[in-house]
Amino acid sequence: MGNLTAYIILIVAVVLGTASNGFAKSAQGFTLLIPSIITAITIVGCMFTLSLVMKTIPVGITYASFAGLCIIATTIVGMYKFNQMPDLYTIIGLALIIAGVLIVNLLGKASS
């Protein structure tokens, strides 16, 4: 698999991870059946896609990218779905996470 394909699959993993986070909140401690089932399905899909990405991109870079992007995406979901607005310090922290993901992927060197 090429790097472009790996990064596309990584984006799919981020979408699935973000969905699992949103549905986990909606599942209310796994007390609601449908959101709980969707949470389980999306997290398994997320881990599967991450395992595919790790065949091409080193594990540290894969997980750093996944975690950072998932944090940003989950924050956005929280804003729209749960009306959870970040304060100034949270926004600064999120900007630093974005900077870190960019540095790791664009400037970092790690052997496969």
Biopython code that builds the backbone (N, CA, C, O; Angstrom):
import numpy as np
from Bio.PDB.StructureBuilder import StructureBuilder

atoms = [
    (1, "MET", "N", (0.859, -1.177, 0.000)),
    (1, "MET", "CA", (0.000, 0.000, 0.000)),
    (1, "MET", "C", (0.900, 1.233, 0.000)),
    (1, "MET", "O", (1.904, 1.274, 0.710)),
    (2, "GLY", "N", (0.541, 2.222, -0.788)),
    (2, "GLY", "CA", (1.310, 3.459, -0.852)),
    (2, "GLY", "C", (0.955, 4.401, 0.283)),
    (2, "GLY", "O", (-0.029, 4.207, 0.996)),
    (3, "ASN", "N", (1.790, 5.435, 0.434)),
    (3, "ASN", "CA", (1.552, 6.407, 1.505)),
    (3, "ASN", "C", (0.219, 7.129, 1.349)),
    (3, "ASN", "O", (-0.477, 7.353, 2.340)),
    (4, "LEU", "N", (-0.149, 7.497, 0.121)),
    (4, "LEU", "CA", (-1.411, 8.204, -0.081)),
    (4, "LEU", "C", (-2.589, 7.345, 0.367)),
    (4, "LEU", "O", (-3.491, 7.823, 1.056)),
    (5, "THR", "N", (-2.575, 6.082, -0.026)),
    (5, "THR", "CA", (-3.638, 5.159, 0.395)),
    (5, "THR", "C", (-3.660, 5.024, 1.911)),
    (5, "THR", "O", (-4.731, 5.013, 2.518)),
    (6, "ALA", "N", (-2.491, 4.923, 2.522)),
    (6, "ALA", "CA", (-2.403, 4.796, 3.982)),
    (6, "ALA", "C", (-3.006, 6.018, 4.669)),
    (6, "ALA", "O", (-3.719, 5.886, 5.664)),
    (7, "TYR", "N", (-2.720, 7.209, 4.139)),
    (7, "TYR", "CA", (-3.266, 8.412, 4.758)),
    (7, "TYR", "C", (-4.780, 8.524, 4.538)),
    (7, "TYR", "O", (-5.490, 9.050, 5.395)),
    (8, "ILE", "N", (-5.266, 8.048, 3.425)),
    (8, "ILE", "CA", (-6.720, 8.025, 3.200)),
    (8, "ILE", "C", (-7.382, 7.079, 4.204)),
    (8, "ILE", "O", (-8.421, 7.404, 4.779)),
    (9, "ILE", "N", (-6.775, 5.912, 4.407)),
    (9, "ILE", "CA", (-7.312, 4.962, 5.392)),
    (9, "ILE", "C", (-7.198, 5.547, 6.803)),
    (9, "ILE", "O", (-8.065, 5.303, 7.642)),
    (10, "LEU", "N", (-6.149, 6.308, 7.069)),
    (10, "LEU", "CA", (-6.008, 6.970, 8.373)),
    (10, "LEU", "C", (-7.164, 7.942, 8.605)),
    (10, "LEU", "O", (-7.687, 8.033, 9.716)),
    (11, "ILE", "N", (-7.561, 8.662, 7.570)),
    (11, "ILE", "CA", (-8.697, 9.576, 7.693)),
    (11, "ILE", "C", (-9.979, 8.787, 8.005)),
    (11, "ILE", "O", (-10.811, 9.228, 8.797)),
    (12, "VAL", "N", (-10.123, 7.620, 7.373)),
    (12, "VAL", "CA", (-11.281, 6.759, 7.673)),
    (12, "VAL", "C", (-11.239, 6.342, 9.149)),
    (12, "VAL", "O", (-12.271, 6.327, 9.820)),
    (13, "ALA", "N", (-10.050, 6.006, 9.649)),
    (13, "ALA", "CA", (-9.901, 5.641, 11.065)),
    (13, "ALA", "C", (-10.286, 6.806, 11.967)),
    (13, "ALA", "O", (-10.930, 6.604, 12.997)),
    (14, "VAL", "N", (-9.904, 8.013, 11.595)),
    (14, "VAL", "CA", (-10.257, 9.200, 12.390)),
    (14, "VAL", "C", (-11.771, 9.392, 12.398)),
    (14, "VAL", "O", (-12.354, 9.683, 13.443)),
    (15, "VAL", "N", (-12.405, 9.233, 11.247)),
    (15, "VAL", "CA", (-13.861, 9.370, 11.169)),
    (15, "VAL", "C", (-14.535, 8.321, 12.059)),
    (15, "VAL", "O", (-15.454, 8.635, 12.815)),
    (16, "LEU", "N", (-14.065, 7.072, 11.960)),
    (16, "LEU", "CA", (-14.646, 6.008, 12.793)),
    (16, "LEU", "C", (-14.377, 6.254, 14.277)),
    (16, "LEU", "O", (-15.260, 6.045, 15.109)),
    (17, "GLY", "N", (-13.166, 6.696, 14.613)),
    (17, "GLY", "CA", (-12.836, 6.987, 16.011)),
    (17, "GLY", "C", (-13.671, 8.124, 16.566)),
    (17, "GLY", "O", (-14.134, 8.071, 17.705)),
    (18, "THR", "N", (-13.858, 9.148, 15.756)),
    (18, "THR", "CA", (-14.678, 10.286, 16.171)),
    (18, "THR", "C", (-16.135, 9.857, 16.343)),
    (18, "THR", "O", (-16.799, 10.263, 17.296)),
    (19, "ALA", "N", (-16.622, 9.040, 15.424)),
    (19, "ALA", "CA", (-17.994, 8.533, 15.537)),
    (19, "ALA", "C", (-18.148, 7.710, 16.813)),
    (19, "ALA", "O", (-19.143, 7.837, 17.527)),
    (20, "SER", "N", (-17.156, 6.866, 17.094)),
    (20, "SER", "CA", (-17.259, 6.044, 18.306)),
    (20, "SER", "C", (-17.275, 6.915, 19.559)),
    (20, "SER", "O", (-17.985, 6.610, 20.518)),
    (21, "ASN", "N", (-16.498, 7.997, 19.557)),
    (21, "ASN", "CA", (-16.505, 8.910, 20.712)),
    (21, "ASN", "C", (-17.864, 9.581, 20.875)),
    (21, "ASN", "O", (-18.388, 9.671, 21.985)),
    (22, "GLY", "N", (-18.427, 10.046, 19.780)),
    (22, "GLY", "CA", (-19.741, 10.697, 19.839)),
    (22, "GLY", "C", (-20.833, 9.750, 20.283)),
    (22, "GLY", "O", (-21.685, 10.105, 21.098)),
    (23, "PHE", "N", (-20.806, 8.536, 19.741)),
    (23, "PHE", "CA", (-21.827, 7.567, 20.133)),
    (23, "PHE", "C", (-21.612, 7.060, 21.559)),
    (23, "PHE", "O", (-22.576, 6.706, 22.237)),
    (24, "ALA", "N", (-20.357, 7.020, 22.023)),
    (24, "ALA", "CA", (-20.104, 6.611, 23.403)),
    (24, "ALA", "C", (-20.749, 7.601, 24.373)),
    (24, "ALA", "O", (-21.313, 7.204, 25.393)),
    (25, "LYS", "N", (-20.660, 8.892, 24.047)),
    (25, "LYS", "CA", (-21.329, 9.900, 24.882)),
    (25, "LYS", "C", (-22.837, 9.693, 24.837)),
    (25, "LYS", "O", (-23.511, 9.760, 25.865)),
    (26, "SER", "N", (-23.366, 9.439, 23.639)),
    (26, "SER", "CA", (-24.810, 9.229, 23.490)),
    (26, "SER", "C", (-25.287, 7.940, 24.157)),
    (26, "SER", "O", (-26.456, 7.832, 24.526)),
    (27, "ALA", "N", (-24.397, 6.965, 24.313)),
    (27, "ALA", "CA", (-24.774, 5.675, 24.912)),
    (27, "ALA", "C", (-25.004, 5.783, 26.421)),
    (27, "ALA", "O", (-25.522, 4.852, 27.037)),
    (28, "GLN", "N", (-24.625, 6.902, 27.009)),
    (28, "GLN", "CA", (-24.821, 7.157, 28.445)),
    (28, "GLN", "C", (-24.335, 5.998, 29.308)),
    (28, "GLN", "O", (-25.104, 5.373, 30.038)),
    (29, "GLY", "N", (-23.037, 5.731, 29.200)),
    (29, "GLY", "CA", (-22.457, 4.645, 29.999)),
    (29, "GLY", "C", (-22.904, 3.270, 29.534)),
    (29, "GLY", "O", (-23.028, 2.346, 30.337)),
    (30, "PHE", "N", (-23.147, 3.137, 28.238)),
    (30, "PHE", "CA", (-23.599, 1.882, 27.628)),
    (30, "PHE", "C", (-24.925, 1.395, 28.218)),
    (30, "PHE", "O", (-25.157, 0.194, 28.359)),
    (31, "THR", "N", (-25.786, 2.354, 28.557)),
    (31, "THR", "CA", (-27.118, 1.992, 29.052)),
    (31, "THR", "C", (-28.171, 2.053, 27.945)),
    (31, "THR", "O", (-29.284, 1.558, 28.124)),
    (32, "LEU", "N", (-27.832, 2.650, 26.815)),
    (32, "LEU", "CA", (-28.751, 2.715, 25.672)),
    (32, "LEU", "C", (-28.242, 1.781, 24.581)),
    (32, "LEU", "O", (-27.089, 1.881, 24.163)),
    (33, "LEU", "N", (-29.095, 0.878, 24.121)),
    (33, "LEU", "CA", (-28.684, -0.214, 23.239)),
    (33, "LEU", "C", (-28.117, 0.244, 21.892)),
    (33, "LEU", "O", (-26.997, -0.131, 21.544)),
    (34, "ILE", "N", (-28.854, 1.032, 21.140)),
    (34, "ILE", "CA", (-28.430, 1.378, 19.777)),
    (34, "ILE", "C", (-27.127, 2.173, 19.764)),
    (34, "ILE", "O", (-26.209, 1.801, 19.033)),
    (35, "PRO", "N", (-27.005, 3.257, 20.546)),
    (35, "PRO", "CA", (-25.715, 3.951, 20.547)),
    (35, "PRO", "C", (-24.566, 3.070, 21.037)),
    (35, "PRO", "O", (-23.431, 3.230, 20.587)),
    (36, "SER", "N", (-24.847, 2.145, 21.952)),
    (36, "SER", "CA", (-23.810, 1.228, 22.445)),
    (36, "SER", "C", (-23.333, 0.297, 21.340)),
    (36, "SER", "O", (-22.134, 0.058, 21.202)),
    (37, "ILE", "N", (-24.262, -0.226, 20.557)),
    (37, "ILE", "CA", (-23.902, -1.119, 19.450)),
    (37, "ILE", "C", (-23.106, -0.356, 18.395)),
    (37, "ILE", "O", (-22.106, -0.857, 17.883)),
    (38, "ILE", "N", (-23.550, 0.853, 18.075)),
    (38, "ILE", "CA", (-22.837, 1.657, 17.078)),
    (38, "ILE", "C", (-21.438, 2.012, 17.583)),
    (38, "ILE", "O", (-20.483, 2.016, 16.806)),
    (39, "THR", "N", (-21.311, 2.308, 18.874)),
    (39, "THR", "CA", (-19.994, 2.584, 19.462)),
    (39, "THR", "C", (-19.070, 1.382, 19.276)),
    (39, "THR", "O", (-17.923, 1.538, 18.855)),
    (40, "ALA", "N", (-19.561, 0.200, 19.585)),
    (40, "ALA", "CA", (-18.742, -1.014, 19.459)),
    (40, "ALA", "C", (-18.336, -1.267, 18.014)),
    (40, "ALA", "O", (-17.180, -1.599, 17.749)),
    (41, "ILE", "N", (-19.250, -1.119, 17.093)),
    (41, "ILE", "CA", (-18.950, -1.360, 15.682)),
    (41, "ILE", "C", (-17.927, -0.359, 15.163)),
    (41, "ILE", "O", (-16.983, -0.734, 14.467)),
    (42, "THR", "N", (-18.117, 0.931, 15.504)),
    (42, "THR", "CA", (-17.198, 1.948, 14.986)),
    (42, "THR", "C", (-15.805, 1.830, 15.598)),
    (42, "THR", "O", (-14.815, 2.106, 14.920)),
    (43, "ILE", "N", (-15.709, 1.429, 16.855)),
    (43, "ILE", "CA", (-14.369, 1.309, 17.463)),
    (43, "ILE", "C", (-13.630, 0.110, 16.884)),
    (43, "ILE", "O", (-12.415, 0.173, 16.695)),
    (44, "VAL", "N", (-14.333, -0.974, 16.602)),
    (44, "VAL", "CA", (-13.686, -2.128, 15.962)),
    (44, "VAL", "C", (-13.232, -1.746, 14.558)),
    (44, "VAL", "O", (-12.119, -2.085, 14.156)),
    (45, "GLY", "N", (-14.075, -1.047, 13.810)),
    (45, "GLY", "CA", (-13.682, -0.579, 12.478)),
    (45, "GLY", "C", (-12.499, 0.366, 12.539)),
    (45, "GLY", "O", (-11.611, 0.320, 11.688)),
    (46, "CYS", "N", (-12.491, 1.213, 13.538)),
    (46, "CYS", "CA", (-11.385, 2.152, 13.735)),
    (46, "CYS", "C", (-10.073, 1.407, 13.976)),
    (46, "CYS", "O", (-9.062, 1.721, 13.348)),
    (47, "MET", "N", (-10.079, 0.440, 14.863)),
    (47, "MET", "CA", (-8.853, -0.314, 15.164)),
    (47, "MET", "C", (-8.391, -1.127, 13.952)),
    (47, "MET", "O", (-7.192, -1.265, 13.711)),
    (48, "PHE", "N", (-9.340, -1.660, 13.197)),
    (48, "PHE", "CA", (-8.991, -2.410, 11.991)),
    (48, "PHE", "C", (-8.293, -1.497, 10.981)),
    (48, "PHE", "O", (-7.248, -1.849, 10.433)),
    (49, "THR", "N", (-8.878, -0.326, 10.741)),
    (49, "THR", "CA", (-8.261, 0.582, 9.765)),
    (49, "THR", "C", (-6.904, 1.080, 10.256)),
    (49, "THR", "O", (-5.978, 1.235, 9.460)),
    (50, "LEU", "N", (-6.778, 1.331, 11.552)),
    (50, "LEU", "CA", (-5.464, 1.731, 12.085)),
    (50, "LEU", "C", (-4.432, 0.632, 11.866)),
    (50, "LEU", "O", (-3.281, 0.922, 11.540)),
    (51, "SER", "N", (-4.827, -0.610, 12.038)),
    (51, "SER", "CA", (-3.873, -1.708, 11.836)),
    (51, "SER", "C", (-3.418, -1.774, 10.382)),
    (51, "SER", "O", (-2.274, -2.137, 10.107)),
    (52, "LEU", "N", (-4.302, -1.427, 9.452)),
    (52, "LEU", "CA", (-3.914, -1.391, 8.040)),
    (52, "LEU", "C", (-2.905, -0.278, 7.780)),
    (52, "LEU", "O", (-1.924, -0.469, 7.063)),
    (53, "VAL", "N", (-3.158, 0.880, 8.370)),
    (53, "VAL", "CA", (-2.261, 2.025, 8.188)),
    (53, "VAL", "C", (-0.868, 1.707, 8.723)),
    (53, "VAL", "O", (0.137, 2.098, 8.129)),
    (54, "MET", "N", (-0.813, 0.996, 9.846)),
    (54, "MET", "CA", (0.481, 0.697, 10.481)),
    (54, "MET", "C", (1.346, -0.256, 9.663)),
    (54, "MET", "O", (2.518, -0.450, 9.984)),
    (55, "LYS", "N", (0.791, -0.850, 8.617)),
    (55, "LYS", "CA", (1.601, -1.655, 7.710)),
    (55, "LYS", "C", (2.525, -0.764, 6.885)),
    (55, "LYS", "O", (3.571, -1.219, 6.421)),
    (56, "THR", "N", (2.148, 0.501, 6.700)),
    (56, "THR", "CA", (2.893, 1.419, 5.843)),
    (56, "THR", "C", (3.553, 2.549, 6.619)),
    (56, "THR", "O", (4.722, 2.867, 6.399)),
    (57, "ILE", "N", (2.799, 3.151, 7.525)),
    (57, "ILE", "CA", (3.298, 4.299, 8.287)),
    (57, "ILE", "C", (3.725, 3.797, 9.669)),
    (57, "ILE", "O", (3.004, 3.012, 10.285)),
    (58, "PRO", "N", (4.888, 4.239, 10.166)),
    (58, "PRO", "CA", (5.339, 3.778, 11.489)),
    (58, "PRO", "C", (4.285, 4.001, 12.574)),
    (58, "PRO", "O", (3.517, 4.963, 12.528)),
    (59, "VAL", "N", (4.267, 3.102, 13.537)),
    (59, "VAL", "CA", (3.228, 3.084, 14.561)),
    (59, "VAL", "C", (3.146, 4.405, 15.329)),
    (59, "VAL", "O", (2.046, 4.884, 15.606)),
    (60, "GLY", "N", (4.275, 4.993, 15.672)),
    (60, "GLY", "CA", (4.271, 6.250, 16.428)),
    (60, "GLY", "C", (3.647, 7.389, 15.650)),
    (60, "GLY", "O", (2.860, 8.165, 16.193)),
    (61, "ILE", "N", (3.997, 7.487, 14.386)),
    (61, "ILE", "CA", (3.447, 8.537, 13.533)),
    (61, "ILE", "C", (1.962, 8.281, 13.292)),
    (61, "ILE", "O", (1.154, 9.209, 13.323)),
    (62, "THR", "N", (1.610, 7.028, 13.053)),
    (62, "THR", "CA", (0.202, 6.681, 12.841)),
    (62, "THR", "C", (-0.628, 7.084, 14.051)),
    (62, "THR", "O", (-1.648, 7.760, 13.915)),
    (63, "TYR", "N", (-0.192, 6.672, 15.225)),
    (63, "TYR", "CA", (-1.018, 6.919, 16.402)),
    (63, "TYR", "C", (-1.019, 8.385, 16.799)),
    (63, "TYR", "O", (-2.047, 8.902, 17.235)),
    (64, "ALA", "N", (0.117, 9.068, 16.657)),
    (64, "ALA", "CA", (0.149, 10.501, 16.960)),
    (64, "ALA", "C", (-0.802, 11.254, 16.040)),
    (64, "ALA", "O", (-1.538, 12.136, 16.482)),
    (65, "SER", "N", (-0.783, 10.903, 14.770)),
    (65, "SER", "CA", (-1.668, 11.556, 13.805)),
    (65, "SER", "C", (-3.122, 11.242, 14.113)),
    (65, "SER", "O", (-3.966, 12.138, 14.134)),
    (66, "PHE", "N", (-3.415, 9.968, 14.350)),
    (66, "PHE", "CA", (-4.777, 9.536, 14.665)),
    (66, "PHE", "C", (-5.295, 10.242, 15.907)),
    (66, "PHE", "O", (-6.383, 10.816, 15.893)),
    (67, "ALA", "N", (-4.521, 10.201, 16.973)),
    (67, "ALA", "CA", (-4.969, 10.778, 18.244)),
    (67, "ALA", "C", (-5.199, 12.279, 18.114)),
    (67, "ALA", "O", (-6.226, 12.793, 18.559)),
    (68, "GLY", "N", (-4.249, 12.980, 17.508)),
    (68, "GLY", "CA", (-4.387, 14.426, 17.358)),
    (68, "GLY", "C", (-5.599, 14.803, 16.531)),
    (68, "GLY", "O", (-6.384, 15.668, 16.919)),
    (69, "LEU", "N", (-5.748, 14.144, 15.379)),
    (69, "LEU", "CA", (-6.879, 14.461, 14.504)),
    (69, "LEU", "C", (-8.209, 14.058, 15.136)),
    (69, "LEU", "O", (-9.222, 14.736, 14.961)),
    (70, "CYS", "N", (-8.195, 12.957, 15.866)),
    (70, "CYS", "CA", (-9.422, 12.503, 16.532)),
    (70, "CYS", "C", (-9.829, 13.485, 17.641)),
    (70, "CYS", "O", (-11.018, 13.733, 17.843)),
    (71, "ILE", "N", (-8.858, 14.034, 18.347)),
    (71, "ILE", "CA", (-9.152, 15.029, 19.383)),
    (71, "ILE", "C", (-9.808, 16.254, 18.765)),
    (71, "ILE", "O", (-10.808, 16.758, 19.276)),
    (72, "ILE", "N", (-9.239, 16.731, 17.661)),
    (72, "ILE", "CA", (-9.796, 17.907, 16.985)),
    (72, "ILE", "C", (-11.219, 17.605, 16.496)),
    (72, "ILE", "O", (-12.149, 18.374, 16.740)),
    (73, "ALA", "N", (-11.369, 16.472, 15.804)),
    (73, "ALA", "CA", (-12.681, 16.115, 15.247)),
    (73, "ALA", "C", (-13.719, 15.897, 16.345)),
    (73, "ALA", "O", (-14.871, 16.305, 16.200)),
    (74, "THR", "N", (-13.320, 15.262, 17.429)),
    (74, "THR", "CA", (-14.255, 15.011, 18.530)),
    (74, "THR", "C", (-14.658, 16.319, 19.200)),
    (74, "THR", "O", (-15.802, 16.469, 19.628)),
    (75, "THR", "N", (-13.738, 17.257, 19.292)),
    (75, "THR", "CA", (-14.071, 18.571, 19.839)),
    (75, "THR", "C", (-15.112, 19.266, 18.971)),
    (75, "THR", "O", (-16.046, 19.885, 19.482)),
    (76, "ILE", "N", (-14.945, 19.158, 17.653)),
    (76, "ILE", "CA", (-15.911, 19.761, 16.726)),
    (76, "ILE", "C", (-17.280, 19.092, 16.866)),
    (76, "ILE", "O", (-18.308, 19.769, 16.874)),
    (77, "VAL", "N", (-17.287, 17.765, 16.974)),
    (77, "VAL", "CA", (-18.550, 17.047, 17.187)),
    (77, "VAL", "C", (-19.190, 17.507, 18.497)),
    (77, "VAL", "O", (-20.399, 17.727, 18.554)),
    (78, "GLY", "N", (-18.391, 17.649, 19.534)),
    (78, "GLY", "CA", (-18.905, 18.119, 20.820)),
    (78, "GLY", "C", (-19.528, 19.499, 20.729)),
    (78, "GLY", "O", (-20.528, 19.789, 21.385)),
    (79, "MET", "N", (-18.919, 20.353, 19.899)),
    (79, "MET", "CA", (-19.459, 21.698, 19.724)),
    (79, "MET", "C", (-20.829, 21.656, 19.053)),
    (79, "MET", "O", (-21.761, 22.333, 19.488)),
    (80, "TYR", "N", (-20.945, 20.864, 18.002)),
    (80, "TYR", "CA", (-22.186, 20.844, 17.229)),
    (80, "TYR", "C", (-23.260, 19.944, 17.829)),
    (80, "TYR", "O", (-24.434, 20.314, 17.855)),
    (81, "LYS", "N", (-22.868, 18.768, 18.310)),
    (81, "LYS", "CA", (-23.861, 17.802, 18.783)),
    (81, "LYS", "C", (-24.256, 18.016, 20.246)),
    (81, "LYS", "O", (-25.408, 17.804, 20.625)),
    (82, "PHE", "N", (-23.275, 18.443, 21.072)),
    (82, "PHE", "CA", (-23.527, 18.537, 22.506)),
    (82, "PHE", "C", (-23.418, 19.963, 23.046)),
    (82, "PHE", "O", (-23.507, 20.177, 24.255)),
    (83, "ASN", "N", (-23.225, 20.942, 22.148)),
    (83, "ASN", "CA", (-23.119, 22.353, 22.522)),
    (83, "ASN", "C", (-22.031, 22.595, 23.576)),
    (83, "ASN", "O", (-22.229, 23.363, 24.518)),
    (84, "GLN", "N", (-20.890, 21.938, 23.408)),
    (84, "GLN", "CA", (-19.760, 22.082, 24.328)),
    (84, "GLN", "C", (-18.729, 23.008, 23.681)),
    (84, "GLN", "O", (-17.946, 22.581, 22.832)),
    (85, "MET", "N", (-18.737, 24.265, 24.088)),
    (85, "MET", "CA", (-17.869, 25.263, 23.473)),
    (85, "MET", "C", (-16.520, 25.344, 24.198)),
    (85, "MET", "O", (-16.478, 25.520, 25.416)),
    (86, "PRO", "N", (-15.420, 25.216, 23.448)),
    (86, "PRO", "CA", (-14.096, 25.307, 24.068)),
    (86, "PRO", "C", (-13.766, 26.751, 24.462)),
    (86, "PRO", "O", (-14.196, 27.698, 23.803)),
    (87, "ASP", "N", (-12.998, 26.903, 25.543)),
    (87, "ASP", "CA", (-12.553, 28.236, 25.938)),
    (87, "ASP", "C", (-11.243, 28.573, 25.220)),
    (87, "ASP", "O", (-10.745, 27.775, 24.426)),
    (88, "LEU", "N", (-10.697, 29.738, 25.497)),
    (88, "LEU", "CA", (-9.491, 30.216, 24.817)),
    (88, "LEU", "C", (-8.315, 29.247, 24.994)),
    (88, "LEU", "O", (-7.609, 28.949, 24.031)),
    (89, "TYR", "N", (-8.107, 28.761, 26.210)),
    (89, "TYR", "CA", (-6.978, 27.861, 26.462)),
    (89, "TYR", "C", (-7.139, 26.536, 25.727)),
    (89, "TYR", "O", (-6.157, 25.959, 25.259)),
    (90, "THR", "N", (-8.357, 26.061, 25.626)),
    (90, "THR", "CA", (-8.617, 24.833, 24.874)),
    (90, "THR", "C", (-8.313, 25.046, 23.400)),
    (90, "THR", "O", (-7.717, 24.184, 22.755)),
    (91, "ILE", "N", (-8.716, 26.184, 22.869)),
    (91, "ILE", "CA", (-8.441, 26.493, 21.461)),
    (91, "ILE", "C", (-6.942, 26.585, 21.211)),
    (91, "ILE", "O", (-6.454, 26.093, 20.193)),
    (92, "ILE", "N", (-6.218, 27.200, 22.114)),
    (92, "ILE", "CA", (-4.756, 27.276, 21.984)),
    (92, "ILE", "C", (-4.158, 25.866, 22.010)),
    (92, "ILE", "O", (-3.294, 25.542, 21.196)),
    (93, "GLY", "N", (-4.610, 25.044, 22.930)),
    (93, "GLY", "CA", (-4.132, 23.665, 23.011)),
    (93, "GLY", "C", (-4.427, 22.876, 21.752)),
    (93, "GLY", "O", (-3.581, 22.118, 21.279)),
    (94, "LEU", "N", (-5.627, 23.050, 21.203)),
    (94, "LEU", "CA", (-5.989, 22.358, 19.969)),
    (94, "LEU", "C", (-5.117, 22.832, 18.804)),
    (94, "LEU", "O", (-4.725, 22.030, 17.957)),
    (95, "ALA", "N", (-4.814, 24.120, 18.762)),
    (95, "ALA", "CA", (-3.931, 24.646, 17.718)),
    (95, "ALA", "C", (-2.539, 24.020, 17.840)),
    (95, "ALA", "O", (-1.903, 23.717, 16.830)),
    (96, "LEU", "N", (-2.075, 23.830, 19.059)),
    (96, "LEU", "CA", (-0.777, 23.181, 19.274)),
    (96, "LEU", "C", (-0.809, 21.714, 18.846)),
    (96, "LEU", "O", (0.175, 21.198, 18.317)),
    (97, "ILE", "N", (-1.929, 21.052, 19.073)),
    (97, "ILE", "CA", (-2.081, 19.663, 18.615)),
    (97, "ILE", "C", (-1.999, 19.608, 17.095)),
    (97, "ILE", "O", (-1.306, 18.756, 16.538)),
    (98, "ILE", "N", (-2.703, 20.514, 16.425)),
    (98, "ILE", "CA", (-2.648, 20.565, 14.962)),
    (98, "ILE", "C", (-1.212, 20.805, 14.496)),
    (98, "ILE", "O", (-0.741, 20.151, 13.566)),
    (99, "ALA", "N", (-0.522, 21.740, 15.144)),
    (99, "ALA", "CA", (0.871, 22.006, 14.792)),
    (99, "ALA", "C", (1.717, 20.751, 14.989)),
    (99, "ALA", "O", (2.573, 20.448, 14.158)),
    (100, "GLY", "N", (1.492, 20.030, 16.061)),
    (100, "GLY", "CA", (2.251, 18.805, 16.328)),
    (100, "GLY", "C", (2.012, 17.740, 15.276)),
    (100, "GLY", "O", (2.953, 17.090, 14.821)),
    (101, "VAL", "N", (0.758, 17.557, 14.888)),
    (101, "VAL", "CA", (0.441, 16.575, 13.845)),
    (101, "VAL", "C", (1.135, 16.956, 12.539)),
    (101, "VAL", "O", (1.690, 16.098, 11.852)),
    (102, "LEU", "N", (1.103, 18.235, 12.201)),
    (102, "LEU", "CA", (1.759, 18.677, 10.971)),
    (102, "LEU", "C", (3.266, 18.473, 11.028)),
    (102, "LEU", "O", (3.870, 18.019, 10.056)),
    (103, "ILE", "N", (3.876, 18.807, 12.162)),
    (103, "ILE", "CA", (5.333, 18.630, 12.305)),
    (103, "ILE", "C", (5.709, 17.151, 12.185)),
    (103, "ILE", "O", (6.651, 16.802, 11.474)),
    (104, "VAL", "N", (4.979, 16.298, 12.873)),
    (104, "VAL", "CA", (5.276, 14.858, 12.843)),
    (104, "VAL", "C", (5.189, 14.310, 11.412)),
    (104, "VAL", "O", (6.036, 13.528, 10.982)),
    (105, "ASN", "N", (4.152, 14.735, 10.686)),
    (105, "ASN", "CA", (3.929, 14.180, 9.357)),
    (105, "ASN", "C", (4.755, 14.848, 8.264)),
    (105, "ASN", "O", (5.161, 14.177, 7.315)),
    (106, "LEU", "N", (5.008, 16.120, 8.367)),
    (106, "LEU", "CA", (5.706, 16.821, 7.300)),
    (106, "LEU", "C", (7.213, 16.931, 7.517)),
    (106, "LEU", "O", (7.975, 16.962, 6.551)),
    (107, "LEU", "N", (7.642, 16.990, 8.753)),
    (107, "LEU", "CA", (9.059, 17.177, 9.035)),
    (107, "LEU", "C", (9.726, 16.000, 9.723)),
    (107, "LEU", "O", (10.942, 15.831, 9.632)),
    (108, "GLY", "N", (8.933, 15.182, 10.413)),
    (108, "GLY", "CA", (9.492, 14.064, 11.169)),
    (108, "GLY", "C", (9.992, 12.952, 10.246)),
    (108, "GLY", "O", (9.448, 12.721, 9.166)),
    (109, "LYS", "N", (11.022, 12.284, 10.696)),
    (109, "LYS", "CA", (11.579, 11.147, 9.969)),
    (109, "LYS", "C", (11.578, 9.943, 10.897)),
    (109, "LYS", "O", (12.125, 9.988, 11.999)),
    (110, "ALA", "N", (10.960, 8.875, 10.436)),
    (110, "ALA", "CA", (10.956, 7.617, 11.173)),
    (110, "ALA", "C", (11.034, 6.490, 10.171)),
    (110, "ALA", "O", (10.345, 6.518, 9.151)),
    (111, "SER", "N", (11.851, 5.512, 10.441)),
    (111, "SER", "CA", (11.951, 4.383, 9.508)),
    (111, "SER", "C", (10.810, 3.417, 9.746)),
    (111, "SER", "O", (10.326, 3.259, 10.867)),
    (112, "SER", "N", (10.390, 2.774, 8.668)),
    (112, "SER", "CA", (9.246, 1.843, 8.761)),
    (112, "SER", "C", (9.611, 0.581, 9.416)),
    (112, "SER", "O", (8.767, -0.301, 9.570)),
]
sb = StructureBuilder()
sb.init_structure("model")
sb.init_model(0)
sb.init_chain("A")
sb.init_seg("    ")
for serial, (resi, resn, name, xyz) in enumerate(atoms, 1):
    if name == "N":
        sb.init_residue(resn, " ", resi, " ")
    sb.init_atom(name, np.array(xyz, "f"), 0.0, 1.0, " ", f" {name:<3s}", serial, name[0])
structure = sb.get_structure()
